[in-house]
Amino acid sequence: MMLAGALLMTSCLKDKEEDTTQYYENTAITAFKLSCVNRYVHTTTSKGADSVYKKALTDPVVFTIDQAQHKIYNTDSLPSDCDLTRILATISSINAGTIVVNYPDKNGNDSLLYYNSSDSIDFTKMRDLRVYAQSGASYRSYDVKINVHQAETGKMIWEQKTIADVPTDAKRALWEEKAASAGMKQWIGYGSAEGYALATDGMLMTSKDNGETWAADDIDEDASWLPADNIAFASWPFTANDSTDYQLLIGTNDKSDKACVVWRKIAEYAKNSLPSKWILIPFESQQGYYLPKMENLNLVRFNNQVMAIGNDKKIYVSRDQGITWKTTTKYTLPEALGTNNLSATTDENGYLWLIGKDTGEVWRGLIIE
């Protein structure tokens, strides 16, 4: 009798436990990200032939989940060469909700497939993304939109603007005024803590107090090799050291018949830093990839590359900080450009600006990687 009673009690407890099991009626998608996206990048070989290679999208893509409108989307568009038909996604839900991908079948009806993080999703055909409540009695549907750039990636995109759209540089105007007041022959440019100009005798001058006073700058080579005409300058933060600028000074000189002269300075501003000097980059180290001698030179830092633009309607790119210079199909000027007498500048939003000195035309360029 005692054994029978124990068995009966155990059976009752088991039934009571099963009866009190709770299933959540509500659920939602709480996280959505793309874990693997393939890109098919079009390029040109050294012989001019078209080529396509596959690479993975490396930049993280942030998605917004709008719970009120049941929408999932990315505000920063993916490159246009991404393959949306085979994407691995990482998706999470609350309350152990079951995630389902809904594709339309050949008759246009719903066709539901259980989500698996190791199975690719064709976002070009997916009708919606669903998450079913734990009880199975209800579900929430999300419209997933993956935005991609409509313009081709890896090439310059140009649009014509007006002179009123060109960003102004108040600091540059102030430096030019100070250099002129000090009797300088030509203002050159400025970095984080110094400004540069050419004196009437051709000496390279620097100011460390916003143009109030000027002194001859240190150079490591013969001053006769300094640029005399078509002078251009660029300065940007040197990532290897804090409080340091990497600076390039280019131009033409009668001592060089084919190439521009290129000078480099690593300007350090930290306390107890050693004095910096300008160094002439020798032509021998350029192995034929020198910057050709030309007029109307401009030097800009664009898309993390240093570029020179002159009067031959080409963009010369240096990937080794001024040692070698090459043209590429990636960086090109506008096809409708009506002049080769240009002024070039960049802005803080990542645009390259071209202004025709004789035509007044204005172009704004951008590249989408």
N, C-alpha and C positions, 0 to 999 in steps of 0.2 A: 504493500500500500504506500509506503514511504517513497519507493522508487517510482511508482506511477504518478504520485503527486509531484515529484521533482520534474519528471518529463512534461507533465501538464503545465507546470509553471514556466518551464523553458519555452514551450510552444507559445504560450500567451505573450511572453516578453518579446519573442521574435515577431509576432504579428503586430504588436504595438509599435515596434521599431520601424517596420515597413510602412505602417499607416502614417507615421509622422514624417516621412521623407518629404522634403520641400523642393519644388522645382521653380526656378525663377521665371517670371513671365516677361521680364524686360531684359534687353541686351542692346549692345551698340558696338560699332567699330571704334577702338580706342587708339590704335596706332596703324600707320600705313607708310611704308617706304619701299623703294625699289632696291633690291639687293643685287641684281645683275642686269645690266642693259648693254647690248652690243651696238657699236657704231661701225658703219661701213664708210670709211673715209676715202674720198677721191683725191688723188694726187697725180703729179706728173713726174716721170722719171727724168734722169739727166739727159736722155736722148729725145725727150719731148713726148713720149708715149703715155697715154692715160693708164692709171693703175688704181686699184681699189684694195684696201687692206682692212681687216677687222681689228677693232680695239675695244676695250671695255670703257664705259663711262666711269670716270674716276671722281668727278665732283659730286658731293652729296646733294641730293635733290630733296628739298623740304616740301612736304604736302600739308595742306590745310584740310581739316575735317570739320565741315559745317554741319553740326548735329541738327540744327533747326531746319535747314533746307535739304538735309540728307544728300550732301555733295562732298566729294573728295577731289581736290585739284591742286596743282602746283602753280605758284605765281611766277617763278623763274622758269622760263621755257627751256626744254631740252634742245640740244643741237638738232638740226634738221635731218642729219644722217643717222639718227637712232632708229633701231629696229623695234617697233612697237608690237610686232606679232609674236615675239618670244621673249618675255620679260619674267624674271623671277621677282616675286614680291614677298615682303614680310608683313603680315597682317595679324592684328591682335583684337580680341573682343573681351568684354566684361561678362561675368557670370557664366563662363564656359559656353558662350554662344557658339553655335555651329556656323562656320563661314562657308558660303556657297557662291560659286561663279555661275552666272546665268548667260548662256549663249542661246540665240534663237536657232531653232532647227530649220530644216529645208522648207517647212510649211509656215515658218514665222512664229511658232509656238515656243514657250519657254523650255529650255533644256538645261537642267541643273547638274553641276558637277561639284563634288566636295573640293574645297580648297586644300592644297598641299603646298607647303613652301618650297618643295623641291620640283614641282611641276610648273612649267612656264605658262603664262597667261597671254592670250591674244587680245590686247586691249583695243584693237581695231574692230573686233567683232563682239566683244562683251557688251551685253545689253545693260546689265547692272550687277552690283555686288550685294549679296544678301547675307544677313546674319540672323539665324533662327534662335529664338529663345530656348532655354534649356528644356522647357516643357514641350516644345514642338508645336505649340498652339498658335504662335505668332512670329512674325519676322519684321526686320527693318531693312529697307532697300536703299542703296546708295548709288547715285550717278557718279561714276569715276571719269574724270576728264584729265588726260595727260597732255599738257600744252607743249608744243614744239615750235621752234622758230620756223617761219615760212621762208626766210632767206637762207641761201646756201652758206654753210659754215666754212671757215678756213679761207675766205676771200674778202677783200675790202668791199664794203657797201658804202656808196657815196650818194648824198642828196644835196641838191643845190639850196643854199640859204641866202639870206641878205646880210649886208654889212652890220645891220643892227643886231643880228644874232650872235656876232663874234664876241666871245668873252673878253672882258677888259682886264688888264694887269696894272693895277694902280701902283704896285711896288716897282714895276719896271719903269713906269713913267717918272717916278721919283728918282730912281737911280740915274736915268738919262739926264734929268735936269741937274742933278748934283755933279755928274761928270762934265757936263757942258760948262757949268759955273766954275769948275776947277781948271778949265782950259784944256781938257782932254781932247785929243783928235777924234777918238771914236769910243763910244761905250760898247762893251762886249757882252756882259751878262752878270748874273749874280747867283750865289749859292745860299746855303743856310746862314752863313755868317760873314761872307766876303763878297765884294763886288769887283769887277775887272774892267779895265779900259786901256786903250793905247794912247800913249803920250804923243806929242807932236814929233818927237825924235824917234818914234817907233818902239819905244820901250814898253814892256808890259807892266801895267800899274795895278795895284790892289788897294782896296779900302776896307778897313775892318770896323768902321764907325758910320756906316750908312752914307758914305760919300762925303763926309766932312773933311777928311784928310786922306791923302794918297801917297803911296810909296812904291818904289820899284819892287816887283815880285821876284822871288828866287826862281831861276831857271838852271837846268842841269846841262844845257847845250849852248852852242853858239847862238846868240840873239839874232843873228842875221837870218836864221831859219824860221823865225816867227812869221806867222801869216801877215801879209801886207794888204791883201785885198780879199773880197768875198768872204769875210770872217763870219764864222758861226760858232756858237757855244751851247753846251748843255751841261746841266748838273743834276745829279739825283743821289738819294741816300745810298751809301755803300753798306750793303747788308752784312758784310763781314765784321764791321766794327760800329760801335755806337758813336754818335757825334762826329760822323765822318761823311764827306761827300766824295763821289767819284765824278770827275769833271773832264770834259773833252773840249778842245779848242782846235778848230780846223779852218783852213783857208788856202789861198793861193800865194805862191812866192816865185819870183823869177829864177830862183836857184833850182826849181823843179819844173821839168817840161811836161811830164805826163801825169803826175800824181799831185793831189793836195797834200799839204803838210798837216800832220795830225799830232797834237800835243796832248799829254795826259797829266792830270794832277789828282792825287788822293789827298784831299784837304781834311785834316784832323783838327777838331775844335775842342776836344776834351782837355781838362786841366793836365798840365805837364806833358802834353803831346809834343813830339819833335816837330820842327818847322818842315813844312811840305814844299816840294819843288815841282816845277813843270818839267816833264821829260818828253823829248821828241821820240815818237815811235818810229824806228828806222824802217826804211822801205824794204830792206832785205828780208825782214821777218814776215812781210806780207805775201811772199811767194806768188806774186802776180795778181793777188786779190787786193790791190790798192784802191783807194778812192780816186777816181779819175779827176783830173783837173777840169774845173768848170766854173761858170759864173753863177750868181744869184744863189749862193749856198745857204741852206737851212739845216739846222741840226736839232732833232727832237727826240724825246724819249716816249715811245708809244708801244703799248702792249708788251711792256717789259723788254723792249728792244730799242737800241739806239739806231736812228735812221738819219741819213743825209739825203736831201732833195736839192737838186740844182736845176740847170736850164736844159737838161737833156731828156726831161719828162720820164725819169726813172726814179725809183726809190732804192737806195743802197742800204742794206741792213748789215750791221756788225753784231755778231753773236759773241764776240770775244772782247768787248769793250773798246773797240777802236783799232784793233790790230789788223783784221781783214774785213773787206767789204764786198758784199755780193748782192746781186739782184735776185728776185724770186717771183714766181707767179702768184704767191700769196699776197704780197704787198704791191699794189699797182695804183696809179693815179686815175682819176676819172677819165673815161673815154671821151667825154664831151668837153674836156678842159681846153679853154681857148687861148691859153698863154703859157709861156715857160718862165715868166718873170713873176715868181711867187714869194709870198711870205707864209711860213708855216708855223703853227703853234699847236699846243694841246691844252686840254682843260681837265679839271678834276673828275669829270664824269667819264673819262676814257675816250674822248673823241679827238680826232685829228682834224685840224682846220687848215684850209688853204685859202689864201686871199690873193687874187690877181692884182698886182701892183699897177698894171696898165689897163686892165679891163674892168676892174672892180668886182669881178665875179667872186663868189664865196661858195666853198664846198665844205661839207662836214662828213668825215669818214669814220667808220666803225668796222671792227672785225669781230665776228662771232666764232669762238673756238668750239 
